[in-house]
Amino acid sequence: MSEKGKLVSQVLLIAEKTGLTEITPIELSIGGNLIIHLSPYPIVARIATVSSKEDSEYANKILVRELRVASHLQSKGIPALLPSELTDAGPYDVGGAWMTLWRYVAPTQLQPPSPSEAVELVNGLSIAMKDFSGDLPVLGVWERTCQSANKLRSNSDQRIQALLSVFQRVNKQMRIEPSLLIPCHGDAHARNLLPSPEGWIWSDFEDVSLMPAYWDLASFVGNHALFGGIQQPTFRYILNHFDNGTDLKAFGVAITARTLMSTLGNLDFSLAGYGDLKFATRQLELAEDFLRQVELIIPRSI
């Protein structure tokens, strides 16, 4: 039996102990996490396969925090994916990997949010996250980017080396005033905004961290703008609605850092055999020119 098959078998055993029987496991996705719908129940098992191998104790801590963040957002009226209410949400030890149980969201077709709707959704999330009182890592999601940058230093690709040069400057900028960092979702990109029968809901809270202003906004629009160019509608909408230069420059730092995080992180992840190398390579092809254009639009953002 494959490693994944063994994990699924153990998930079913745990589910049976909680009273869930006659389950048909349906794999929804696999990457850093293995995600399985425990059909016919409205429950999704989310197994942190990669992070559990790297540091089991820390992976457990992250999962506990994820559950707390989801409940916090619910208390603030923010539409968010919630832990399962049919059974204890966990975390559970599944053969050395940690698992949590979440509500299943049925596939739903929704029109993509307009630029104004998208910004409203992100701003609501960001305002609610500011009140989260749990212990959060300082620049937590960015520290992973630092690790990826270190791994890529020996890569001979000049495009990667050019991005690493920008990374060095941005990394210093990110650490200048740690007292100004605020609680953020950490990875609020569009794929973590799920269409549901109730409308759009936020998901995937494992990267919640203390980050610079506008981090979540930059996370949402980053890949849209990278692939769509600086005239991408949501990106232009954001730029046109800043009231002063200070906020615009802060957004410039965030969008530059977020582009580096996505590009360098995906490259590192895919070269290690875990991610989509074709997607990561396309990001690499676009990133240098995109960051140069950001510099022209938002002077001295880094």
SVG drawing of the C-alpha trace seen along z (x, -y; Angstrom):
<svg xmlns="http://www.w3.org/2000/svg" viewBox="-26 -62 52 64">
<polyline fill="none" stroke="black" stroke-width="0.4" points="0.0,0.0 1.3,-3.5 2.1,-6.0 -1.0,-8.0 -3.1,-4.9 -1.9,-4.2 -2.7,-7.7 -6.3,-7.4 -6.8,-4.1 -5.7,-5.7 -8.0,-8.6 -10.9,-6.2 -10.0,-4.4 -10.0,-7.7 -13.3,-8.7 -14.9,-5.4 -13.8,-5.9 -15.8,-9.2 -18.9,-7.5 -18.5,-8.2 -19.0,-5.0 -19.4,-3.8 -17.2,-6.6 -16.1,-6.9 -12.9,-9.0 -12.7,-11.4 -9.3,-13.1 -9.8,-16.8 -6.2,-17.9 -2.7,-17.0 0.3,-19.2 1.6,-20.5 -1.6,-19.1 -3.6,-16.0 -7.3,-17.0 -10.0,-14.4 -13.8,-14.7 -15.2,-12.1 -18.3,-11.4 -21.3,-11.3 -20.5,-13.5 -20.1,-17.2 -16.5,-16.9 -13.1,-17.4 -10.0,-15.9 -6.9,-18.2 -3.7,-16.3 -0.5,-18.4 1.8,-15.8 4.8,-18.0 4.9,-20.3 4.4,-17.3 7.5,-15.6 9.6,-18.8 8.6,-19.6 5.7,-17.6 5.4,-19.7 5.3,-23.0 2.8,-21.5 0.5,-20.6 0.8,-24.2 -0.1,-25.7 -3.2,-23.5 -4.4,-24.4 -4.0,-28.1 -5.8,-27.6 -8.9,-26.3 -8.8,-29.3 -8.4,-31.8 -11.4,-30.4 -13.6,-30.7 -12.3,-34.2 -13.3,-35.3 -16.7,-33.7 -17.2,-35.8 -16.3,-38.9 -18.9,-38.1 -16.3,-37.3 -17.3,-34.5 -14.8,-31.8 -14.4,-28.0 -15.2,-26.6 -14.1,-23.5 -16.4,-20.5 -19.3,-20.7 -20.3,-17.0 -17.3,-15.7 -14.2,-17.0 -12.1,-19.0 -8.8,-17.8 -5.9,-17.9 -5.5,-14.1 -2.2,-12.2 -2.5,-10.2 0.6,-8.0 2.9,-10.9 1.0,-13.5 -1.4,-15.9 -5.0,-16.2 -7.9,-18.6 -11.5,-18.2 -13.4,-21.0 -16.8,-21.7 -17.2,-20.4 -18.1,-23.1 -19.9,-21.8 -18.6,-22.9 -20.3,-26.2 -20.3,-28.4 -20.0,-32.1 -19.1,-35.1 -15.6,-36.3 -15.8,-39.3 -15.4,-42.7 -12.4,-44.8 -14.4,-46.7 -16.0,-43.5 -12.6,-41.8 -11.0,-44.7 -14.0,-44.9 -13.6,-41.2 -9.9,-41.5 -10.3,-44.7 -13.0,-43.0 -10.6,-40.1 -7.7,-42.4 -9.8,-44.5 -11.0,-41.3 -7.5,-39.8 -6.2,-42.9 -8.2,-41.9 -6.8,-38.3 -5.1,-38.0 -3.3,-34.7 0.5,-34.3 1.6,-34.9 5.1,-34.5 6.8,-37.7 7.1,-37.7 6.2,-34.0 5.2,-33.4 8.1,-35.6 10.6,-33.4 9.8,-30.6 10.7,-32.8 14.0,-33.5 14.6,-29.7 13.7,-29.3 16.1,-32.2 18.9,-30.4 18.2,-27.2 18.2,-28.9 21.4,-30.9 23.5,-28.2 21.1,-28.1 22.9,-29.3 19.8,-30.8 20.5,-34.5 16.7,-35.3 16.8,-33.7 19.9,-35.6 18.3,-38.9 15.3,-38.2 17.6,-37.2 19.2,-40.6 15.8,-42.3 15.0,-40.0 18.0,-41.2 16.8,-44.8 13.2,-43.9 14.2,-41.6 16.0,-44.5 13.0,-46.8 10.6,-44.3 12.6,-44.2 13.0,-47.9 10.0,-48.5 8.7,-45.3 6.4,-47.2 4.3,-48.2 3.6,-44.6 0.0,-43.5 -1.9,-40.2 -2.6,-39.0 -4.1,-36.0 -0.7,-35.6 -1.7,-33.9 -5.0,-35.6 -4.6,-34.8 -7.7,-34.3 -7.6,-30.5 -8.1,-30.7 -11.3,-32.6 -13.7,-29.8 -17.1,-29.9 -19.8,-28.5 -23.6,-28.3 -23.5,-31.2 -21.1,-33.3 -17.3,-33.8 -15.6,-32.4 -12.0,-32.6 -10.0,-29.4 -6.5,-28.1 -5.3,-29.9 -2.0,-28.1 0.2,-31.1 -1.4,-33.6 1.5,-35.9 2.5,-39.4 3.1,-41.1 3.5,-44.6 0.4,-46.8 -1.5,-45.7 0.0,-42.2 -3.3,-40.5 -4.3,-43.0 -1.0,-42.3 -1.4,-38.6 -4.8,-38.7 -3.8,-40.7 -0.2,-39.6 -0.5,-36.7 -3.4,-38.4 -1.1,-41.3 2.0,-39.2 0.2,-37.2 -2.2,-40.0 0.2,-42.9 0.0,-46.2 -3.2,-47.1 -5.0,-44.2 -8.3,-45.6 -8.1,-44.8 -4.5,-46.0 -5.3,-49.3 -8.4,-49.7 -6.2,-49.4 -3.6,-51.8 -6.3,-54.4 -7.9,-54.3 -4.9,-55.1 -5.3,-58.5 -1.7,-59.3 1.8,-58.5 2.7,-56.8 0.0,-54.1 0.9,-53.7 4.6,-53.1 3.6,-50.6 1.5,-48.7 4.6,-48.9 6.7,-47.1 4.0,-44.5 3.3,-43.7 7.1,-43.5 7.6,-41.2 4.6,-39.1 5.7,-38.6 9.1,-37.4 7.5,-35.1 5.3,-33.5 7.9,-33.2 10.9,-32.0 8.7,-29.8 7.0,-28.1 10.4,-27.5 11.9,-26.0 8.9,-23.9 8.6,-22.6 12.3,-22.0 12.1,-19.8 9.4,-17.8 6.3,-19.0 4.8,-21.7 3.9,-22.7 7.2,-23.4 5.6,-24.7 3.6,-27.3 6.7,-28.3 8.8,-28.7 6.2,-31.0 6.2,-33.1 10.0,-33.4 9.7,-34.5 7.4,-37.3 8.6,-38.4 11.7,-40.6 9.9,-42.8 6.8,-43.1 8.8,-44.2 10.6,-46.8 7.2,-48.2 6.1,-48.4 9.2,-50.4 8.2,-52.9 4.6,-53.2 5.6,-53.4 9.0,-55.1 11.3,-54.1 8.9,-51.4 11.9,-49.3"/>
</svg>
